Amino acid sequence: MNALEIRSYREGAKSGAEALRGGRSVGRLVGEERDSPGRGAHVWVGSDDQEVADGESPDLFADLYAVAGDPWVRAGRLAHFVVAPADDAQLRVWFSLGFGQEQVHAERATCAGAPSPRKGLAVRRATPDDLEVLLDLGRTIAEHQIGPPVWSGLSVPDREANRGDWAEFVADGFVYLATFDDEHVGYAGLYGVEHAVIELSVAGTTPAARGRGAGRALVEHALYEAHQNGFETCRLDFRSTNLLASRFWLGRGFRPTHYRLRRDVQPYA
């Protein structure tokens, strides 16, 4: 087999590494340098920013990362994120490099069958008149993820800061509210991302309503309505450490397609 060469590589604004065998490209790994309040100076490797050719070992990702990551670390970008496919062989390589699982990306088919009614529980499409309710309910995710074992490190957003986003969401997306005996206890928001694919971007129930079927009713209703509107697949993502979300979504038939992995490099003694 021809000798392997790994060299620095750029793809537009992204930097990384490319693997060559006999002058032919057999692998690449590039990342986008980003800065954000929650993550600081970091590098983001998306699902389309990495590949190895057929017949090459997934271990090649380790060699690519060694070359790509060196200038990132030298520049002080010590948080590295990789969105990797749910492939055991490839995940094994990233875990061996010190990456840990942070986020799960999953999907399932929408549902052609109408949801079963539940006594005292109702689900309906939100309207602009529900904006105040959504501003209150929409804080439940952030409030939950502050605690263990997520410890997200993110603050609960100011109520008014989300007014414009929720107003736009209600106008352009599919937002649903669940009520128990006329008390609002949960919400779910979805929007179309491409042909026949809809994304469930946000959902939550109040602590007092958890375990009473409100979340399940919201999902069943949303998947049915999505199917009625021509969508065939529903996607979402959630924190691995959010135990309620992990168990709930996997229990509702969503299956992982990708995992967001994170490594915080500590190069100095």
C-alpha positions in Angstrom: 0.0 0.0 0.0 1.2 3.5 -0.8 2.7 5.6 2.0 0.3 7.8 3.9 1.0 11.6 4.0 -1.0 13.9 6.3 -0.7 17.6 5.7 -2.3 20.8 6.9 -5.3 21.7 4.8 -7.8 24.6 4.5 -11.3 24.6 3.2 -12.4 28.2 2.9 -12.4 29.7 6.4 -12.0 26.3 8.0 -8.6 24.8 8.9 -7.6 21.2 9.4 -5.8 18.3 7.8 -5.9 16.1 4.7 -4.6 12.6 4.3 -3.0 11.6 1.0 -2.1 8.1 -0.2 -0.2 7.9 -3.5 -1.2 11.5 -4.1 -4.9 10.8 -3.8 -6.9 12.3 -1.0 -8.2 9.6 1.3 -9.4 11.7 4.3 -10.0 15.2 5.6 -10.9 16.9 8.9 -11.6 20.6 9.1 -13.0 22.8 11.8 -14.4 26.3 12.1 -12.9 28.6 14.7 -15.6 30.2 16.8 -16.0 32.4 19.9 -19.0 32.4 22.2 -19.7 33.4 25.8 -20.6 29.8 26.9 -17.8 28.0 25.0 -15.1 30.6 24.7 -12.5 30.2 21.9 -13.3 26.8 20.4 -13.3 24.8 17.2 -16.4 23.2 15.7 -16.1 20.1 13.4 -19.5 19.5 11.8 -20.8 16.3 10.4 -19.8 17.3 6.9 -16.3 18.4 7.9 -14.8 14.9 8.2 -14.5 11.8 6.1 -12.2 8.9 5.3 -12.3 7.0 2.0 -13.7 3.5 1.6 -11.1 1.0 2.6 -9.3 3.3 5.0 -9.4 2.6 8.8 -11.4 4.9 11.0 -8.2 5.2 13.0 -7.2 7.7 10.3 -9.3 10.3 12.1 -6.8 10.2 15.0 -3.9 11.1 12.7 -5.9 13.8 11.0 -6.9 15.3 14.4 -3.3 15.3 15.6 -2.3 17.5 12.6 -5.4 19.6 12.6 -5.5 20.2 16.3 -2.0 21.3 16.9 -2.5 24.9 15.5 -5.9 25.1 17.2 -4.2 24.4 20.6 -1.3 26.7 19.9 -3.8 29.5 19.1 -5.5 29.0 22.5 -8.6 27.2 21.1 -8.8 24.5 23.7 -12.4 23.4 23.4 -12.9 21.0 20.5 -16.4 19.9 19.3 -17.0 17.1 16.8 -20.4 16.0 15.4 -19.7 12.4 14.7 -22.0 9.8 13.1 -23.5 7.1 15.3 -20.9 4.6 14.1 -19.2 2.5 16.8 -15.9 2.2 15.0 -15.6 6.0 14.5 -16.8 6.8 18.0 -14.2 4.5 19.5 -11.5 6.6 17.8 -12.9 9.9 19.2 -13.3 8.4 22.7 -9.7 7.2 22.6 -8.6 10.7 21.9 -10.3 12.0 25.1 -13.6 13.2 23.7 -16.7 12.7 25.7 -20.4 12.6 24.5 -22.3 15.8 25.1 -25.3 15.9 22.7 -27.4 13.3 20.9 -28.9 13.9 17.5 -31.8 11.6 16.7 -34.7 11.1 14.4 -37.8 9.0 13.7 -40.7 8.8 11.3 -43.7 11.0 11.8 -47.0 9.2 12.6 -50.0 8.7 10.3 -52.3 7.5 13.1 -54.2 10.1 15.2 -53.2 10.2 18.9 -55.4 8.6 21.5 -57.4 11.0 23.7 -56.5 11.3 27.4 -58.9 12.3 30.1 -58.4 15.8 31.3 -55.5 16.4 28.9 -55.7 18.5 25.7 -53.2 19.5 23.1 -53.8 22.4 20.6 -51.9 24.6 18.2 -50.6 27.8 19.8 -51.7 31.2 18.6 -50.2 34.7 19.0 -52.6 35.1 22.0 -50.5 32.4 23.8 -47.3 34.4 23.7 -47.3 35.2 27.5 -47.9 31.5 28.3 -45.0 30.4 26.1 -42.7 33.0 27.6 -43.4 31.4 31.0 -43.3 27.7 29.9 -40.2 28.2 27.7 -38.0 28.7 30.7 -38.5 25.1 31.9 -35.6 23.6 29.9 -33.0 26.1 31.0 -34.1 25.9 34.6 -33.9 22.1 34.5 -30.5 21.9 32.9 -28.9 24.2 35.4 -29.1 21.3 37.9 -27.6 17.9 38.1 -26.4 16.0 36.3 -26.4 18.4 33.4 -24.8 21.5 35.1 -25.1 23.3 31.8 -23.4 26.4 33.0 -25.9 28.5 31.1 -28.1 31.0 32.8 -31.9 31.1 32.4 -32.6 33.6 29.7 -34.5 36.8 30.5 -38.2 36.4 29.9 -38.5 39.4 27.6 -35.3 38.5 25.6 -37.2 35.6 24.0 -40.4 37.5 23.1 -39.4 38.2 19.5 -38.2 34.6 18.9 -41.4 33.0 20.3 -43.6 35.4 18.3 -41.7 34.4 15.1 -41.9 30.8 16.0 -45.7 30.8 16.5 -46.1 32.7 13.2 -43.8 30.5 11.1 -43.5 27.2 12.8 -45.7 24.6 14.5 -46.1 25.3 18.2 -48.3 23.2 20.5 -49.6 23.6 24.0 -50.7 20.9 26.4 -53.2 21.6 29.2 -54.4 19.5 32.2 -57.9 20.6 33.2 -57.3 24.0 31.5 -53.9 24.5 33.2 -51.0 24.9 30.8 -48.4 22.2 31.6 -46.2 21.7 28.4 -45.2 22.9 25.0 -43.5 21.7 21.8 -42.2 23.7 18.9 -41.2 22.4 15.4 -40.3 23.8 12.1 -39.6 22.5 8.6 -35.9 22.3 7.8 -35.9 20.6 4.4 -38.2 18.6 2.1 -40.2 16.1 4.1 -38.1 16.8 7.3 -39.2 18.7 10.3 -37.2 19.5 13.4 -38.5 19.4 17.0 -36.4 22.2 18.3 -37.9 22.8 21.8 -40.2 21.0 24.1 -40.8 20.8 27.9 -43.3 20.2 30.6 -43.7 21.7 34.1 -42.1 19.7 36.9 -45.6 19.0 38.5 -46.9 17.5 35.2 -44.0 15.2 34.5 -45.0 11.5 34.5 -48.6 12.3 33.8 -48.5 11.8 30.0 -48.4 15.4 28.9 -45.0 15.1 27.1 -46.1 11.9 25.4 -49.4 13.5 24.3 -47.5 16.5 22.9 -45.1 14.4 20.9 -47.9 12.1 19.5 -49.9 15.2 18.5 -46.9 16.9 16.9 -45.8 13.8 14.9 -49.3 13.3 13.7 -49.7 17.0 12.6 -46.3 16.9 11.0 -47.4 13.8 8.9 -50.6 15.6 8.0 -48.5 18.5 6.7 -46.4 16.3 4.5 -43.3 15.7 6.7 -42.0 12.2 6.8 -39.1 12.5 9.3 -38.7 14.3 12.6 -35.3 15.3 14.0 -34.2 16.6 17.4 -31.2 16.7 19.7 -30.8 16.7 23.4 -28.1 16.7 26.1 -26.8 13.2 27.0 -26.7 14.3 30.7 -30.3 15.4 30.7 -31.6 12.1 32.0 -35.3 13.0 31.6 -34.8 14.0 28.0 -32.5 11.1 27.1 -34.9 8.5 28.5 -38.0 10.2 27.2 -36.9 10.7 23.5 -35.4 7.3 23.1 -38.5 5.8 24.7 -40.6 7.6 22.0 -38.8 5.9 19.2 -36.1 8.4 18.3 -32.9 6.7 17.3 -29.4 8.4 17.3 -27.9 9.4 14.0 -25.0 11.6 15.3 -23.4 12.5 18.6 -21.8 15.8 19.5 -18.5 15.1 21.2 -16.4 17.5 23.2 -12.8 17.6 24.4 -11.3 20.3 26.7 -7.6 20.2 26.0 -5.2 20.9 28.9 -1.8 21.3 27.2 0.0 22.9 30.1 1.2 21.5 33.4 
